[in-house]
Amino acid sequence: MDMETTIDNILVKYENSSRDSLIPLLQEIQETEGYLSEEAIVKAGKKLKIPTSKIYGVATFYNQFRFEPVGRYHIQVCRGTACHVLGSATVLQELESNLRIKAGQTTRDCMFSIEVVACIGACGLAPVICINGEFFANVTTEKIKEIIETYRSKEQAI
């Protein structure tokens, strides 16, 4: 199913909805599509009779919303206090160097993306990263190299 059809199917569920449904609608679109496209925002605005600028205002206020697709392996790097103290800045630098992208970007092959998060809630595992819901504890620059290679190997095996 193409993105336009998917968005239309989601919007049907919000047939008689108002502004109160904006955040759940955006969350459902992002959960299904992986991000909020311009097309999705325009369609949501028409459905809820809300100007596109207002929808962008709401969506940019909350850091849960993304406006670009993420990689097949979406890496979240915790920068909370415990992770910071135990070296998450170095972990982030190693990821950016290894993948040749900055936080907030996706590799050209769409395999990896990096997102910095304020706190993952796994302080006892610090420094910690999360890839598609899988947590990696006590991460070091050496472990980053191993982790990335493991994911690259998975792709080559497919």
OpenMM code with the backbone's topology and positions (N, CA, C; nanometers):
from openmm import Vec3, app, unit

residues = "MET ASP MET GLU THR THR ILE ASP ASN ILE LEU VAL LYS TYR GLU ASN SER SER ARG ASP SER LEU ILE PRO LEU LEU GLN GLU ILE GLN GLU THR GLU GLY TYR LEU SER GLU GLU ALA ILE VAL LYS ALA GLY LYS LYS LEU LYS ILE PRO THR SER LYS ILE TYR GLY VAL ALA THR PHE TYR ASN GLN PHE ARG PHE GLU PRO VAL GLY ARG TYR HIS ILE GLN VAL CYS ARG GLY THR ALA CYS HIS VAL LEU GLY SER ALA THR VAL LEU GLN GLU LEU GLU SER ASN LEU ARG ILE LYS ALA GLY GLN THR THR ARG ASP CYS MET PHE SER ILE GLU VAL VAL ALA CYS ILE GLY ALA CYS GLY LEU ALA PRO VAL ILE CYS ILE ASN GLY GLU PHE PHE ALA ASN VAL THR THR GLU LYS ILE LYS GLU ILE ILE GLU THR TYR ARG SER LYS GLU GLN ALA ILE".split()
positions = [
    Vec3(0.0838, -0.1176, 0.0000),
    Vec3(0.0000, 0.0000, 0.0000),
    Vec3(0.0890, 0.1248, 0.0000),
    Vec3(0.0574, 0.2240, -0.0828),
    Vec3(0.1400, 0.3439, -0.0886),
    Vec3(0.1061, 0.4378, 0.0279),
    Vec3(0.1933, 0.5364, 0.0488),
    Vec3(0.1793, 0.6264, 0.1625),
    Vec3(0.0468, 0.7025, 0.1580),
    Vec3(0.0076, 0.7488, 0.0408),
    Vec3(-0.1159, 0.8262, 0.0286),
    Vec3(-0.2375, 0.7439, 0.0735),
    Vec3(-0.2449, 0.6193, 0.0314),
    Vec3(-0.3559, 0.5313, 0.0687),
    Vec3(-0.3528, 0.5043, 0.2190),
    Vec3(-0.2348, 0.4815, 0.2727),
    Vec3(-0.2204, 0.4559, 0.4158),
    Vec3(-0.2699, 0.5752, 0.4966),
    Vec3(-0.2301, 0.6938, 0.4569),
    Vec3(-0.2724, 0.8150, 0.5273),
    Vec3(-0.4242, 0.8304, 0.5170),
    Vec3(-0.4784, 0.8081, 0.3984),
    Vec3(-0.6243, 0.8166, 0.3801),
    Vec3(-0.6962, 0.7179, 0.4715),
    Vec3(-0.6447, 0.5961, 0.4839),
    Vec3(-0.7067, 0.4959, 0.5710),
    Vec3(-0.7047, 0.5382, 0.7179),
    Vec3(-0.5980, 0.6040, 0.7592),
    Vec3(-0.5902, 0.6542, 0.8968),
    Vec3(-0.6899, 0.7679, 0.9154),
    Vec3(-0.6966, 0.8589, 0.8195),
    Vec3(-0.7854, 0.9748, 0.8318),
    Vec3(-0.9323, 0.9353, 0.8391),
    Vec3(-0.9686, 0.8250, 0.7757),
    Vec3(-1.1084, 0.7783, 0.7798),
    Vec3(-1.1521, 0.7535, 0.9242),
    Vec3(-1.0593, 0.7064, 1.0074),
    Vec3(-1.0909, 0.6795, 1.1482),
    Vec3(-1.1249, 0.8075, 1.2248),
    Vec3(-1.0851, 0.9212, 1.1709),
    Vec3(-1.1033, 1.0500, 1.2388),
    Vec3(-1.2087, 1.1343, 1.1661),
    Vec3(-1.3079, 1.0668, 1.1117),
    Vec3(-1.4087, 1.1302, 1.0252),
    Vec3(-1.4747, 1.2531, 1.0870),
    Vec3(-1.5249, 1.2433, 1.2067),
    Vec3(-1.5959, 1.3554, 1.2697),
    Vec3(-1.5151, 1.4134, 1.3851),
    Vec3(-1.3855, 1.4179, 1.3682),
    Vec3(-1.2970, 1.4619, 1.4757),
    Vec3(-1.2729, 1.6121, 1.4711),
    Vec3(-1.2192, 1.6614, 1.5814),
    Vec3(-1.1857, 1.8035, 1.5920),
    Vec3(-1.0390, 1.8178, 1.6309),
    Vec3(-1.0007, 1.9383, 1.6685),
    Vec3(-0.8626, 1.9668, 1.7094),
    Vec3(-0.8125, 1.8733, 1.8180),
    Vec3(-0.9027, 1.8286, 1.9042),
    Vec3(-0.8644, 1.7411, 2.0150),
    Vec3(-0.7993, 1.6117, 1.9659),
    Vec3(-0.8250, 1.5757, 1.8432),
    Vec3(-0.7720, 1.4509, 1.7876),
    Vec3(-0.6371, 1.4686, 1.7179),
    Vec3(-0.5863, 1.5915, 1.7145),
    Vec3(-0.4652, 1.6177, 1.6367),
    Vec3(-0.3467, 1.5321, 1.6807),
    Vec3(-0.3139, 1.5329, 1.8080),
    Vec3(-0.1953, 1.4592, 1.8529),
    Vec3(-0.2116, 1.3087, 1.8316),
    Vec3(-0.3249, 1.2468, 1.8717),
    Vec3(-0.3387, 1.1033, 1.8424),
    Vec3(-0.3317, 1.0727, 1.6926),
    Vec3(-0.3864, 1.1609, 1.6104),
    Vec3(-0.3817, 1.1417, 1.4653),
    Vec3(-0.2369, 1.1459, 1.4160),
    Vec3(-0.1622, 1.2464, 1.4592),
    Vec3(-0.0217, 1.2569, 1.4180),
    Vec3(0.0594, 1.1375, 1.4692),
    Vec3(0.0310, 1.0933, 1.5904),
    Vec3(0.1021, 0.9775, 1.6452),
    Vec3(0.0750, 0.8525, 1.5613),
    Vec3(-0.0502, 0.8339, 1.5211),
    Vec3(-0.0844, 0.7165, 1.4410),
    Vec3(-0.0191, 0.7216, 1.3030),
    Vec3(-0.0182, 0.8396, 1.2430),
    Vec3(0.0478, 0.8536, 1.1126),
    Vec3(0.1965, 0.8212, 1.1262),
    Vec3(0.2607, 0.8776, 1.2280),
    Vec3(0.4042, 0.8529, 1.2448),
    Vec3(0.4316, 0.7063, 1.2776),
    Vec3(0.3472, 0.6454, 1.3592),
    Vec3(0.3666, 0.5045, 1.3930),
    Vec3(0.3582, 0.4167, 1.2679),
    Vec3(0.2685, 0.4526, 1.1784),
    Vec3(0.2482, 0.3744, 1.0567),
    Vec3(0.3535, 0.4045, 0.9508),
    Vec3(0.3841, 0.5316, 0.9318),
    Vec3(0.4741, 0.5726, 0.8240),
    Vec3(0.6185, 0.5946, 0.8677),
    Vec3(0.6397, 0.6082, 0.9979),
    Vec3(0.7750, 0.6292, 1.0482),
    Vec3(0.8113, 0.7752, 1.0679),
    Vec3(0.7323, 0.8644, 1.0103),
    Vec3(0.7566, 1.0080, 1.0228),
    Vec3(0.6334, 1.0818, 0.9723),
    Vec3(0.6333, 1.2148, 0.9891),
    Vec3(0.5238, 1.2983, 0.9400),
    Vec3(0.5681, 1.3664, 0.8115),
    Vec3(0.5140, 1.3226, 0.7011),
    Vec3(0.5479, 1.3837, 0.5727),
    Vec3(0.4671, 1.5122, 0.5550),
    Vec3(0.5119, 1.5953, 0.4631),
    Vec3(0.4378, 1.7172, 0.4310),
    Vec3(0.2965, 1.6810, 0.3838),
    Vec3(0.2877, 1.5780, 0.3014),
    Vec3(0.1587, 1.5316, 0.2501),
    Vec3(0.0643, 1.4933, 0.3644),
    Vec3(0.1160, 1.4217, 0.4641),
    Vec3(0.0343, 1.3785, 0.5772),
    Vec3(-0.0148, 1.4985, 0.6578),
    Vec3(0.0715, 1.5960, 0.6767),
    Vec3(0.0338, 1.7141, 0.7544),
    Vec3(-0.0734, 1.7943, 0.6819),
    Vec3(-0.0592, 1.8106, 0.5515),
    Vec3(-0.1588, 1.8837, 0.4726),
    Vec3(-0.2933, 1.8118, 0.4784),
    Vec3(-0.2922, 1.6802, 0.4597),
    Vec3(-0.4171, 1.6024, 0.4628),
    Vec3(-0.4820, 1.6082, 0.6014),
    Vec3(-0.4014, 1.5991, 0.7067),
    Vec3(-0.4546, 1.6071, 0.8431),
    Vec3(-0.5192, 1.7434, 0.8661),
    Vec3(-0.4565, 1.8480, 0.8153),
    Vec3(-0.5119, 1.9829, 0.8297),
    Vec3(-0.6466, 1.9963, 0.7621),
    Vec3(-0.6571, 1.9412, 0.6445),
    Vec3(-0.7850, 1.9460, 0.5729),
    Vec3(-0.8918, 1.8677, 0.6476),
    Vec3(-0.8555, 1.7500, 0.6971),
    Vec3(-0.9503, 1.6641, 0.7673),
    Vec3(-1.0027, 1.7304, 0.8948),
    Vec3(-0.9111, 1.7916, 0.9706),
    Vec3(-0.9494, 1.8525, 1.0989),
    Vec3(-0.9816, 2.0015, 1.0871),
    Vec3(-0.9719, 2.0544, 0.9646),
    Vec3(-0.9969, 2.1969, 0.9395),
    Vec3(-0.9071, 2.2855, 1.0275),
    Vec3(-0.7790, 2.2509, 1.0237),
    Vec3(-0.6767, 2.3250, 1.0981),
    Vec3(-0.5700, 2.3684, 0.9980),
    Vec3(-0.5266, 2.4942, 1.0026),
    Vec3(-0.4209, 2.5375, 0.9104),
    Vec3(-0.2927, 2.4544, 0.9286),
    Vec3(-0.2258, 2.4286, 0.8194),
    Vec3(-0.1024, 2.3506, 0.8209),
    Vec3(0.0003, 2.4114, 0.9161),
    Vec3(0.0063, 2.5429, 0.9205),
    Vec3(0.1023, 2.6099, 1.0092),
    Vec3(0.0758, 2.5755, 1.1556),
    Vec3(-0.0489, 2.5610, 1.1935),
    Vec3(-0.0830, 2.5251, 1.3319),
    Vec3(-0.0406, 2.3808, 1.3609),
    Vec3(-0.0577, 2.2935, 1.2618),
    Vec3(-0.0175, 2.1537, 1.2809),
    Vec3(0.1337, 2.1449, 1.2965),
    Vec3(0.2081, 2.2176, 1.2139),
    Vec3(0.3533, 2.2193, 1.2290),
    Vec3(0.3911, 2.2759, 1.3655),
    Vec3(0.3186, 2.3770, 1.4103),
    Vec3(0.3453, 2.4365, 1.5416),
    Vec3(0.3328, 2.3342, 1.6532),
    Vec3(0.2278, 2.2550, 1.6488),
    Vec3(0.2074, 2.1508, 1.7497),
    Vec3(0.3132, 2.0418, 1.7354),
    Vec3(0.3349, 1.9944, 1.6129),
    Vec3(0.4266, 1.8830, 1.5898),
    Vec3(0.5715, 1.9190, 1.6241),
    Vec3(0.6115, 2.0427, 1.5996),
    Vec3(0.7494, 2.0815, 1.6316),
    Vec3(0.7671, 2.1081, 1.7808),
    Vec3(0.6573, 2.1332, 1.8522),
    Vec3(0.6650, 2.1555, 1.9967),
    Vec3(0.7050, 2.0271, 2.0680),
    Vec3(0.6526, 1.9138, 2.0221),
    Vec3(0.6794, 1.7849, 2.0853),
    Vec3(0.7936, 1.7144, 2.0134),
    Vec3(0.8957, 1.6748, 2.0900),
    Vec3(1.0116, 1.6125, 2.0252),
    Vec3(0.9866, 1.4673, 1.9842),
    Vec3(0.8677, 1.4159, 2.0080),
    Vec3(0.8365, 1.2791, 1.9653),
    Vec3(0.8123, 1.2709, 1.8147),
    Vec3(0.7847, 1.3853, 1.7518),
    Vec3(0.7513, 1.3827, 1.6097),
    Vec3(0.8741, 1.4071, 1.5236),
    Vec3(0.8802, 1.3319, 1.4121),
    Vec3(0.9898, 1.3433, 1.3157),
    Vec3(0.9332, 1.3862, 1.1809),
    Vec3(1.0129, 1.4575, 1.1043),
    Vec3(0.9697, 1.5060, 0.9731),
    Vec3(1.0510, 1.4447, 0.8592),
    Vec3(1.1393, 1.3552, 0.8936),
    Vec3(1.2208, 1.2833, 0.7956),
    Vec3(1.2134, 1.1347, 0.8289),
    Vec3(1.2180, 1.0492, 0.7287),
    Vec3(1.2176, 0.9056, 0.7585),
    Vec3(1.3453, 0.8649, 0.8312),
    Vec3(1.3334, 0.7664, 0.9191),
    Vec3(1.4510, 0.7168, 0.9903),
    Vec3(1.5040, 0.5931, 0.9182),
    Vec3(1.6240, 0.5556, 0.9534),
    Vec3(1.6865, 0.4390, 0.8920),
    Vec3(1.6216, 0.3087, 0.9375),
    Vec3(1.6540, 0.2032, 0.8681),
    Vec3(1.6044, 0.0701, 0.9046),
    Vec3(1.6443, 0.0389, 1.0481),
    Vec3(1.7636, 0.0841, 1.0869),
    Vec3(1.8107, 0.0686, 1.2239),
    Vec3(1.8226, 0.2082, 1.2844),
    Vec3(1.7247, 0.2418, 1.3660),
    Vec3(1.7180, 0.3743, 1.4266),
    Vec3(1.7879, 0.3693, 1.5628),
    Vec3(1.8975, 0.4415, 1.5734),
    Vec3(1.9808, 0.4387, 1.6936),
    Vec3(1.9489, 0.5591, 1.7803),
    Vec3(1.9075, 0.5321, 1.9023),
    Vec3(1.8830, 0.6389, 1.9993),
    Vec3(1.9995, 0.6398, 2.0977),
    Vec3(2.0601, 0.7558, 2.1125),
    Vec3(2.1728, 0.7717, 2.2032),
    Vec3(2.1250, 0.8524, 2.3223),
    Vec3(2.1319, 0.7918, 2.4400),
    Vec3(2.0887, 0.8607, 2.5614),
    Vec3(2.1943, 0.9631, 2.6024),
    Vec3(2.1463, 1.0842, 2.6322),
    Vec3(2.2367, 1.1902, 2.6790),
    Vec3(2.1940, 1.2397, 2.8166),
    Vec3(2.1188, 1.1537, 2.8882),
    Vec3(2.0791, 1.1877, 3.0247),
    Vec3(2.2011, 1.2013, 3.1147),
    Vec3(2.1786, 1.2436, 3.2363),
    Vec3(2.2884, 1.2738, 3.3282),
    Vec3(2.3823, 1.1552, 3.3487),
    Vec3(2.3289, 1.0388, 3.3832),
    Vec3(2.4153, 0.9224, 3.4082),
    Vec3(2.4943, 0.8858, 3.2829),
    Vec3(2.4276, 0.8853, 3.1689),
    Vec3(2.4967, 0.8514, 3.0439),
    Vec3(2.6019, 0.9561, 3.0091),
    Vec3(2.5682, 1.0823, 3.0315),
    Vec3(2.6639, 1.1900, 3.0036),
    Vec3(2.7900, 1.1729, 3.0881),
    Vec3(2.7698, 1.1529, 3.2173),
    Vec3(2.8833, 1.1399, 3.3081),
    Vec3(2.9713, 1.0201, 3.2710),
    Vec3(2.9080, 0.9139, 3.2193),
    Vec3(2.9831, 0.7925, 3.1872),
    Vec3(3.0266, 0.7831, 3.0405),
    Vec3(3.0155, 0.8938, 2.9659),
    Vec3(3.0795, 0.8988, 2.8348),
    Vec3(2.9916, 0.8906, 2.7117),
    Vec3(2.8647, 0.9267, 2.7216),
    Vec3(2.7788, 0.9164, 2.6027),
    Vec3(2.8186, 1.0141, 2.4919),
    Vec3(2.8857, 1.1228, 2.5265),
    Vec3(2.9315, 1.2164, 2.4221),
    Vec3(3.0330, 1.1463, 2.3311),
    Vec3(3.1217, 1.0684, 2.3887),
    Vec3(3.2205, 0.9941, 2.3116),
    Vec3(3.1536, 0.8856, 2.2278),
    Vec3(3.0518, 0.8219, 2.2851),
    Vec3(2.9755, 0.7196, 2.2130),
    Vec3(2.9086, 0.7829, 2.0904),
    Vec3(2.8473, 0.8978, 2.1093),
    Vec3(2.7820, 0.9686, 1.9993),
    Vec3(2.8835, 1.0057, 1.8910),
    Vec3(2.9984, 1.0578, 1.9316),
    Vec3(3.1028, 1.0936, 1.8350),
    Vec3(3.1475, 0.9716, 1.7544),
    Vec3(3.1620, 0.8582, 1.8203),
    Vec3(3.2037, 0.7357, 1.7517),
    Vec3(3.0980, 0.6904, 1.6517),
    Vec3(2.9709, 0.6969, 1.6908),
    Vec3(2.8623, 0.6612, 1.5987),
    Vec3(2.8639, 0.7517, 1.4759),
    Vec3(2.8743, 0.8824, 1.4999),
    Vec3(2.8750, 0.9778, 1.3892),
    Vec3(2.9944, 0.9543, 1.2968),
    Vec3(3.1082, 0.9250, 1.3547),
    Vec3(3.2281, 0.8991, 1.2755),
    Vec3(3.2149, 0.7689, 1.1967),
    Vec3(3.1688, 0.6646, 1.2622),
    Vec3(3.1557, 0.5328, 1.1998),
    Vec3(3.0529, 0.5336, 1.0874),
    Vec3(2.9414, 0.6016, 1.1096),
    Vec3(2.8329, 0.6023, 1.0106),
    Vec3(2.8430, 0.7186, 0.9118),
    Vec3(2.9320, 0.8127, 0.9413),
    Vec3(2.9522, 0.9312, 0.8570),
    Vec3(2.8250, 1.0156, 0.8422),
    Vec3(2.7511, 1.0274, 0.9530),
    Vec3(2.6341, 1.1150, 0.9596),
    Vec3(2.6348, 1.1823, 1.0960),
    Vec3(2.5559, 1.2856, 1.1096),
    Vec3(2.5386, 1.3544, 1.2375),
    Vec3(2.4055, 1.3114, 1.2989),
    Vec3(2.3907, 1.3380, 1.4265),
    Vec3(2.2642, 1.3102, 1.4944),
    Vec3(2.1526, 1.3828, 1.4197),
    Vec3(2.0419, 1.3135, 1.4009),
    Vec3(1.9296, 1.3700, 1.3263),
    Vec3(1.9321, 1.3345, 1.1787),
    Vec3(2.0356, 1.2641, 1.1353),
    Vec3(2.0479, 1.2278, 0.9947),
    Vec3(2.0346, 1.0772, 0.9744),
    Vec3(2.0180, 1.0401, 0.8477),
    Vec3(2.0072, 0.9003, 0.8067),
    Vec3(2.1143, 0.8738, 0.7015),
    Vec3(2.1752, 0.7562, 0.7071),
    Vec3(2.2771, 0.7226, 0.6079),
    Vec3(2.2148, 0.7176, 0.4688),
    Vec3(2.2965, 0.7374, 0.3662),
    Vec3(2.2481, 0.7402, 0.2277),
    Vec3(2.1763, 0.6119, 0.1873),
    Vec3(2.2221, 0.5003, 0.2421),
    Vec3(2.1580, 0.3732, 0.2091),
    Vec3(2.0323, 0.3477, 0.2930),
    Vec3(1.9954, 0.4449, 0.3759),
    Vec3(1.8762, 0.4376, 0.4634),
    Vec3(1.8847, 0.3241, 0.5647),
    Vec3(2.0052, 0.2771, 0.5923),
    Vec3(2.0197, 0.1672, 0.6869),
    Vec3(2.0209, 0.2165, 0.8317),
    Vec3(2.0907, 0.3272, 0.8595),
    Vec3(2.1054, 0.3753, 0.9966),
    Vec3(2.0622, 0.5209, 1.0085),
    Vec3(2.0061, 0.5533, 1.1248),
    Vec3(1.9820, 0.6927, 1.1611),
    Vec3(2.0177, 0.7077, 1.3083),
    Vec3(2.0523, 0.8291, 1.3459),
    Vec3(2.0920, 0.8573, 1.4840),
    Vec3(1.9987, 0.9639, 1.5402),
    Vec3(1.9523, 0.9384, 1.6607),
    Vec3(1.8706, 1.0362, 1.7328),
    Vec3(1.9268, 1.0505, 1.8737),
    Vec3(1.9461, 1.1725, 1.9174),
    Vec3(1.9878, 1.1980, 2.0552),
    Vec3(1.8611, 1.2155, 2.1376),
    Vec3(1.8532, 1.1432, 2.2487),
    Vec3(1.7369, 1.1554, 2.3374),
    Vec3(1.7844, 1.2009, 2.4745),
    Vec3(1.6978, 1.2751, 2.5432),
    Vec3(1.7336, 1.3314, 2.6728),
    Vec3(1.7562, 1.2223, 2.7773),
    Vec3(1.6708, 1.1208, 2.7778),
    Vec3(1.6861, 1.0107, 2.8724),
    Vec3(1.6052, 0.8916, 2.8234),
    Vec3(1.6682, 0.7770, 2.8186),
    Vec3(1.6009, 0.6546, 2.7778),
    Vec3(1.5335, 0.5891, 2.8984),
    Vec3(1.5799, 0.6231, 3.0186),
    Vec3(1.5225, 0.5644, 3.1395),
    Vec3(1.5911, 0.4354, 3.1796),
    Vec3(1.7148, 0.4193, 3.1384),
    Vec3(1.7909, 0.2994, 3.1728),
    Vec3(1.9242, 0.3418, 3.2349),
    Vec3(1.9160, 0.4279, 3.3342),
    Vec3(2.0353, 0.4902, 3.3921),
    Vec3(2.1351, 0.3894, 3.4480),
    Vec3(2.0862, 0.2785, 3.4979),
    Vec3(2.1746, 0.1755, 3.5525),
    Vec3(2.2580, 0.1061, 3.4465),
    Vec3(2.2243, 0.1262, 3.3196),
    Vec3(2.2967, 0.0644, 3.2085),
    Vec3(2.3924, 0.1617, 3.1404),
    Vec3(2.4060, 0.2804, 3.1938),
    Vec3(2.4784, 0.3895, 3.1302),
    Vec3(2.6238, 0.3575, 3.1007),
    Vec3(2.6741, 0.4134, 2.9897),
    Vec3(2.5999, 0.4796, 2.8825),
    Vec3(2.5255, 0.3753, 2.7976),
    Vec3(2.4075, 0.4140, 2.7527),
    Vec3(2.3203, 0.3202, 2.6831),
    Vec3(2.2744, 0.3767, 2.5496),
    Vec3(2.2604, 0.2865, 2.4516),
    Vec3(2.1965, 0.3212, 2.3256),
    Vec3(2.0848, 0.2201, 2.3029),
    Vec3(1.9925, 0.2563, 2.2170),
    Vec3(1.8809, 0.1686, 2.1844),
    Vec3(1.8679, 0.1661, 2.0318),
    Vec3(1.8625, 0.0469, 1.9754),
    Vec3(1.8459, 0.0324, 1.8303),
    Vec3(1.7178, -0.0465, 1.8073),
    Vec3(1.6184, 0.0216, 1.7514),
    Vec3(1.4881, -0.0410, 1.7238),
    Vec3(1.4344, -0.1159, 1.8456),
    Vec3(1.4494, -0.0569, 1.9629),
    Vec3(1.3947, -0.1170, 2.0838),
    Vec3(1.4888, -0.2112, 2.1571),
    Vec3(1.6040, -0.2429, 2.0996),
    Vec3(1.7021, -0.3298, 2.1657),
    Vec3(1.8067, -0.2425, 2.2359),
    Vec3(1.8233, -0.2650, 2.3672),
    Vec3(1.9141, -0.1835, 2.4461),
    Vec3(2.0533, -0.2446, 2.4505),
    Vec3(2.1537, -0.1548, 2.4463),
    Vec3(2.2931, -0.1948, 2.4588),
    Vec3(2.3499, -0.1165, 2.5762),
    Vec3(2.3997, -0.1900, 2.6776),
    Vec3(2.4452, -0.1296, 2.8027),
    Vec3(2.5958, -0.1104, 2.8054),
    Vec3(2.6377, -0.0171, 2.8890),
    Vec3(2.7802, 0.0090, 2.9129),
    Vec3(2.8571, 0.0219, 2.7817),
    Vec3(2.8025, 0.1007, 2.6918),
    Vec3(2.8584, 0.1130, 2.5575),
    Vec3(2.9887, 0.1923, 2.5598),
    Vec3(3.0853, 0.1412, 2.4843),
    Vec3(3.2145, 0.2085, 2.4662),
    Vec3(3.2349, 0.2288, 2.3166),
    Vec3(3.3400, 0.3009, 2.2807),
    Vec3(3.3678, 0.3209, 2.1386),
    Vec3(3.3966, 0.1876, 2.0707),
    Vec3(3.4620, 0.0975, 2.1388),
    Vec3(3.4902, -0.0349, 2.0807),
    Vec3(3.3608, -0.1129, 2.0601),
    Vec3(3.2709, -0.1065, 2.1571),
    Vec3(3.1428, -0.1772, 2.1437),
    Vec3(3.0614, -0.1200, 2.0283),
    Vec3(3.0712, 0.0113, 2.0065),
    Vec3(2.9972, 0.0738, 1.8954),
    Vec3(3.0398, 0.0101, 1.7645),
    Vec3(3.1688, -0.0044, 1.7447),
    Vec3(3.2203, -0.0655, 1.6210),
    Vec3(3.1641, -0.2063, 1.6029),
    Vec3(3.1620, -0.2847, 1.7111),
    Vec3(3.1099, -0.4214, 1.7056),
    Vec3(2.9600, -0.4232, 1.6747),
    Vec3(2.8867, -0.3353, 1.7410),
    Vec3(2.7409, -0.3297, 1.7228),
    Vec3(2.7063, -0.2946, 1.5784),
    Vec3(2.7713, -0.1925, 1.5252),
    Vec3(2.7441, -0.1495, 1.3872),
    Vec3(2.7791, -0.2615, 1.2896),
    Vec3(2.8913, -0.3274, 1.3114),
    Vec3(2.9307, -0.4383, 1.2239),
    Vec3(2.8297, -0.5523, 1.2295),
    Vec3(2.7758, -0.5792, 1.3484),
    Vec3(2.6738, -0.6839, 1.3624),
    Vec3(2.5525, -0.6519, 1.2767),
    Vec3(2.5078, -0.5278, 1.2807),
    Vec3(2.3910, -0.4889, 1.2006),
    Vec3(2.4223, -0.4889, 1.0508),
    Vec3(2.5414, -0.4481, 1.0145),
    Vec3(2.5794, -0.4537, 0.8728),
    Vec3(2.5847, -0.5984, 0.8236),
    Vec3(2.6346, -0.6870, 0.9072),
    Vec3(2.6406, -0.8301, 0.8712),
    Vec3(2.5010, -0.8873, 0.8537),
    Vec3(2.4076, -0.8468, 0.9395),
    Vec3(2.2690, -0.8923, 0.9258),
    Vec3(2.2135, -0.8565, 0.7890),
    Vec3(2.2442, -0.7385, 0.7424),
    Vec3(2.1944, -0.6914, 0.6138),
    Vec3(2.2551, -0.7696, 0.4991),
    Vec3(2.3826, -0.8014, 0.5101),
    Vec3(2.4494, -0.8762, 0.4033),
    Vec3(2.3978, -1.0195, 0.3969),
    Vec3(2.3494, -1.0710, 0.5099),
    Vec3(2.2975, -1.2082, 0.5141),
    Vec3(2.1581, -1.2194, 0.4516),
    Vec3(2.0914, -1.1044, 0.4401),
    Vec3(1.9542, -1.1051, 0.3850),
    Vec3(1.9556, -1.1184, 0.2356),
] * unit.nanometer
topology = app.Topology()
chain = topology.addChain("A")
for resn in residues:
    res = topology.addResidue(resn, chain)
    for name in ("N", "CA", "C"):
        topology.addAtom(name, app.Element.getBySymbol(name[0]), res)
